[in-house]
Amino acid sequence: MRRFNWSRSIIYTILFIITLAILIPVLNLVAMSLSDPTRVKELSGLDVIPKGFSFINYEIILSNPLILKSIGNSVFITLVGTFINLFFTALSAYVLARTNFVGKKVVLVFLIAIMVFEPSMITEYLLMKDLNLLNTYASLILYKAINVYYLFILMRFFQEIPESLIEAARIDGAGHFRIFTSIVLPLSKPALATLTLFYGVYHWNEYFRATIYLTDQNKWPLQVVLRQFVVTQDNTTMLAGLDLSPEMLAILDFASLQASTIIIAVIPLLLLYPLILKYFTKGTMDGGVKD
């Protein structure tokens, strides 16, 4: 008979409590967004079951042309930005990890200095202005095309790839490009998946620089529009362009509309995590080296 493990039970209990503390607020927002507008006020902070059931909040939010445009903007910025991030980070990591060149140590010291001493917001703004990138998607996409911290993570991963694989490829006549695309990248799926998640979440959640660099509402990402709805309580913008009857306006609950907007902003990330996490449990080499 197995003995009762008190330490493991305590750990599981703590993790369960933390999970509830995270899930309950999210489920409460879902309940608000799916509740009948006339019964939303019956919900308390711990309720996770909708009062009544209605998709009217989502229908109204997704009928707003500004919301639809902002979703498209966020998808475009996230996809293009993440691709550029991965492309340049992977190339730079390979050069620094698997090749030797004159001044390599100087470059590494310079990168560390950049990671420690980041430029100020004013400096960034003046640079964007001088490059004529203000009020363009490029101001968000090109910012930190290479995150130095993530670069070092990928460099470390590339360095752990057995030298025997690289040497075998060189003997067969493969150059750096062939080694990079056919050996290094396929064996680095877990690391690339991790960086895809980090970069993707960063771009999807970006709003601070968007509020500074983008002045055209049609170029706003979803997070800026969400902030406009939730933080500034701008109900006029939320209902702009919608043909709603006075009766509908009378029963609408703006808190539930805000909850619906938040859920719409969170759904893509919830879909991304399962797709990326499946690579984390795979072995790094996946049978690349045989005994």
C-alpha positions as CSV (number, residue, x, y, z in Angstrom):
1,M,0.0,0.0,0.0
2,R,1.4,3.4,-1.1
3,R,2.0,5.9,1.7
4,F,0.2,9.2,1.5
5,N,2.5,11.9,0.2
6,W,1.8,15.1,2.2
7,S,4.3,17.3,0.3
8,R,2.8,16.4,-3.1
9,S,-0.7,16.9,-1.9
10,I,0.2,20.4,-0.6
11,I,1.8,21.3,-3.9
12,Y,-1.3,20.0,-5.9
13,T,-3.6,22.0,-3.5
14,I,-1.6,25.2,-4.0
15,L,-1.6,24.7,-7.8
16,F,-5.3,24.0,-7.8
17,I,-6.0,27.2,-5.9
18,I,-3.8,29.2,-8.2
19,T,-5.5,27.7,-11.2
20,L,-8.9,28.7,-9.8
21,A,-7.7,32.2,-9.1
22,I,-6.7,32.5,-12.7
23,L,-9.7,30.8,-14.3
24,I,-12.6,32.3,-12.3
25,P,-12.1,35.9,-13.5
26,V,-11.8,34.7,-17.1
27,L,-14.9,32.5,-16.8
28,N,-16.7,35.4,-15.2
29,L,-16.0,37.5,-18.2
30,V,-17.2,34.7,-20.5
31,A,-20.4,34.5,-18.4
32,M,-20.9,38.3,-18.7
33,S,-20.4,38.3,-22.4
34,L,-22.9,35.4,-22.9
35,S,-25.6,36.6,-20.5
36,D,-28.8,38.3,-21.5
37,P,-28.2,42.1,-21.4
38,T,-31.2,42.5,-19.1
39,R,-29.8,40.0,-16.5
40,V,-26.1,40.9,-16.5
41,K,-26.4,42.8,-13.2
42,E,-27.5,39.6,-11.5
43,L,-23.9,38.2,-11.9
44,S,-21.5,38.5,-9.1
45,G,-17.7,38.4,-9.3
46,L,-17.6,34.6,-8.7
47,D,-20.4,33.6,-11.1
48,V,-19.2,31.5,-14.1
49,I,-22.6,30.5,-15.5
50,P,-24.4,33.0,-17.8
51,K,-27.7,34.5,-16.7
52,G,-29.9,33.6,-19.6
53,F,-28.0,33.0,-22.8
54,S,-27.4,35.4,-25.7
55,F,-24.8,36.2,-28.4
56,I,-26.1,39.7,-28.8
57,N,-23.0,41.2,-27.3
58,Y,-20.7,39.4,-29.8
59,E,-23.1,40.3,-32.7
60,I,-22.9,44.0,-31.8
61,I,-19.1,44.0,-31.2
62,L,-18.4,42.1,-34.5
63,S,-20.7,44.4,-36.4
64,N,-18.5,47.4,-35.4
65,P,-16.3,48.2,-38.5
66,L,-13.6,49.5,-36.2
67,I,-13.4,46.2,-34.3
68,L,-13.2,44.1,-37.5
69,K,-10.6,46.4,-39.0
70,S,-8.5,46.3,-35.8
71,I,-8.7,42.4,-35.7
72,G,-7.3,42.4,-39.2
73,N,-4.6,44.9,-38.2
74,S,-3.6,42.8,-35.3
75,V,-3.4,39.6,-37.3
76,F,-1.3,41.2,-40.0
77,I,1.1,42.8,-37.5
78,T,1.4,39.6,-35.5
79,L,2.0,37.3,-38.5
80,V,4.4,39.6,-40.4
81,G,6.2,40.8,-37.2
82,T,6.7,37.2,-35.8
83,F,8.0,36.0,-39.2
84,I,10.5,38.8,-39.4
85,N,11.5,38.3,-35.7
86,L,12.1,34.5,-36.3
87,F,13.9,35.0,-39.6
88,F,16.5,37.6,-38.3
89,T,16.9,36.0,-34.9
90,A,17.5,32.5,-36.3
91,L,20.0,33.9,-38.9
92,S,21.9,35.9,-36.3
93,A,21.9,33.1,-33.8
94,Y,23.4,30.7,-36.3
95,V,26.2,33.1,-37.3
96,L,27.1,33.8,-33.7
97,A,26.8,30.2,-32.5
98,R,28.1,28.1,-35.3
99,T,30.7,30.3,-37.1
100,N,33.9,32.2,-36.1
101,F,34.7,35.6,-37.5
102,V,36.9,38.5,-36.7
103,G,35.3,40.7,-34.0
104,K,32.8,38.2,-32.8
105,K,33.5,38.9,-29.1
106,V,33.1,42.6,-29.8
107,V,29.7,42.0,-31.3
108,L,28.6,39.9,-28.3
109,V,29.7,42.6,-25.9
110,F,27.8,45.1,-28.0
111,L,24.6,42.9,-27.9
112,I,24.9,42.6,-24.1
113,A,25.2,46.3,-23.8
114,I,22.0,46.8,-25.9
115,M,20.2,44.3,-23.7
116,V,21.2,46.1,-20.5
117,F,20.9,49.7,-21.7
118,E,17.8,50.0,-23.8
119,P,17.2,53.4,-25.6
120,S,14.6,55.7,-24.1
121,M,11.1,56.2,-25.5
122,I,12.0,59.7,-26.8
123,T,15.0,58.3,-28.7
124,E,12.8,55.6,-30.3
125,Y,10.2,58.2,-31.3
126,L,12.7,60.5,-32.9
127,L,14.2,57.5,-34.8
128,M,10.8,56.5,-36.1
129,K,10.2,60.1,-37.1
130,D,13.5,60.4,-38.9
131,L,12.8,57.1,-40.8
132,N,9.3,58.4,-41.8
133,L,7.7,55.3,-40.0
134,L,5.2,57.2,-37.9
135,N,1.6,56.1,-38.5
136,T,2.7,53.0,-40.4
137,Y,2.5,49.3,-39.5
138,A,6.3,49.2,-39.9
139,S,6.8,51.2,-36.7
140,L,5.3,48.2,-34.8
141,I,6.6,45.4,-37.0
142,L,10.2,46.4,-37.2
143,Y,10.6,47.4,-33.5
144,K,13.0,44.9,-31.9
145,A,13.2,42.8,-35.1
146,I,15.7,40.9,-33.0
147,N,15.2,40.6,-29.3
148,V,18.7,40.2,-27.8
149,Y,17.5,38.0,-24.9
150,Y,15.7,35.6,-27.3
151,L,18.8,35.7,-29.5
152,F,20.9,34.4,-26.7
153,I,18.4,31.7,-26.0
154,L,18.5,30.5,-29.6
155,M,22.3,30.7,-29.7
156,R,22.5,28.4,-26.7
157,F,20.2,25.9,-28.4
158,F,22.1,26.0,-31.6
159,Q,25.4,25.4,-29.7
160,E,24.0,22.2,-28.2
161,I,23.5,20.6,-31.7
162,P,26.2,17.9,-31.9
163,E,29.2,19.0,-34.0
164,S,29.2,15.5,-35.6
165,L,26.1,16.4,-37.5
166,I,27.6,19.6,-38.8
167,E,30.8,17.9,-39.7
168,A,29.0,15.1,-41.6
169,A,27.1,17.7,-43.6
170,R,30.3,19.6,-44.4
171,I,32.0,16.4,-45.6
172,D,29.0,15.8,-47.9
173,G,29.6,19.3,-49.4
174,A,26.9,21.3,-47.6
175,G,27.5,25.0,-47.1
176,H,26.3,27.2,-44.3
177,F,22.9,27.8,-45.9
178,R,22.2,24.1,-46.4
179,I,23.4,23.3,-42.9
180,F,21.2,26.0,-41.5
181,T,18.0,25.1,-43.4
182,S,18.4,21.3,-43.4
183,I,20.0,20.5,-40.1
184,V,19.9,23.4,-37.6
185,L,16.3,24.6,-38.1
186,P,14.7,21.1,-38.2
187,L,16.5,20.1,-34.9
188,S,15.5,23.4,-33.3
189,K,11.7,23.2,-33.5
190,P,11.2,23.4,-29.7
191,A,13.3,26.5,-29.5
192,L,11.7,28.1,-32.5
193,A,8.2,27.2,-31.2
194,T,9.1,28.9,-27.9
195,L,10.2,32.1,-29.7
196,T,7.2,32.0,-31.9
197,L,5.0,32.0,-28.8
198,F,7.0,34.8,-27.2
199,Y,7.2,37.0,-30.3
200,G,3.5,36.3,-31.2
201,V,2.2,37.2,-27.8
202,Y,4.3,40.4,-27.8
203,H,2.9,41.6,-31.1
204,W,-0.7,40.6,-30.4
205,N,-0.7,42.4,-27.0
206,E,1.2,45.5,-28.2
207,Y,-0.7,48.7,-27.5
208,F,1.6,51.2,-25.8
209,R,3.7,52.0,-28.9
210,A,0.7,51.7,-31.1
211,T,-1.0,54.5,-29.2
212,I,2.1,56.6,-29.7
213,Y,3.1,55.8,-33.3
214,L,-0.4,55.3,-34.9
215,T,-2.7,58.2,-35.2
216,D,-5.1,56.8,-37.8
217,Q,-7.9,54.8,-36.2
218,N,-8.1,52.5,-39.2
219,K,-4.5,51.3,-38.4
220,W,-5.1,50.6,-34.7
221,P,-4.6,47.0,-33.6
222,L,-7.2,45.3,-31.5
223,Q,-5.5,46.1,-28.2
224,V,-5.7,49.9,-28.8
225,V,-9.4,49.6,-29.6
226,L,-9.9,47.4,-26.5
227,R,-8.2,50.0,-24.4
228,Q,-10.4,52.7,-25.9
229,F,-13.5,50.7,-24.8
230,V,-12.4,49.4,-21.4
231,V,-10.1,52.1,-20.0
232,T,-11.5,55.3,-21.4
233,Q,-15.1,54.1,-21.2
234,D,-15.7,55.4,-24.7
235,N,-19.1,54.0,-25.4
236,T,-19.5,56.3,-28.4
237,T,-16.6,54.7,-30.2
238,M,-17.9,51.2,-29.2
239,L,-21.2,51.8,-30.9
240,A,-20.0,53.9,-33.8
241,G,-21.3,52.9,-37.2
242,L,-24.0,50.7,-35.7
243,D,-27.7,51.1,-36.5
244,L,-29.3,50.1,-33.2
245,S,-32.9,50.8,-32.2
246,P,-33.6,52.9,-29.1
247,E,-35.0,49.8,-27.4
248,M,-31.8,47.9,-28.0
249,L,-29.7,50.8,-26.7
250,A,-31.9,50.9,-23.6
251,I,-31.2,47.3,-22.6
252,L,-27.5,47.2,-23.6
253,D,-25.0,46.6,-20.8
254,F,-21.7,48.2,-21.7
255,A,-19.8,46.1,-19.1
256,S,-20.8,43.0,-20.9
257,L,-19.9,44.5,-24.2
258,Q,-16.4,45.3,-22.8
259,A,-16.2,41.7,-21.5
260,S,-17.0,40.4,-25.0
261,T,-14.3,42.5,-26.5
262,I,-11.8,41.2,-24.0
263,I,-12.7,37.6,-24.8
264,I,-12.4,38.2,-28.6
265,A,-8.9,39.6,-27.9
266,V,-7.9,36.5,-25.8
267,I,-9.3,33.8,-28.0
268,P,-6.4,33.8,-30.6
269,L,-3.8,33.3,-27.8
270,L,-5.8,30.5,-26.3
271,L,-5.8,28.8,-29.8
272,L,-2.1,29.4,-30.3
273,Y,-0.8,27.8,-27.0
274,P,-1.9,24.2,-27.8
275,L,-0.4,24.4,-31.3
276,I,3.0,25.6,-29.9
277,L,3.1,23.6,-26.7
278,K,3.1,20.2,-28.5
279,Y,6.7,20.9,-29.6
280,F,7.9,21.4,-26.0
281,T,7.8,17.7,-25.1
282,K,9.7,16.5,-28.1
283,G,13.3,15.6,-27.9
284,T,15.7,18.2,-29.3
285,M,17.5,15.8,-31.6
286,D,14.5,13.5,-32.5
287,G,16.9,10.7,-33.3
288,G,19.3,12.8,-35.2
289,V,22.3,11.1,-33.5
290,K,22.4,7.3,-33.3
291,D,24.4,5.3,-30.8
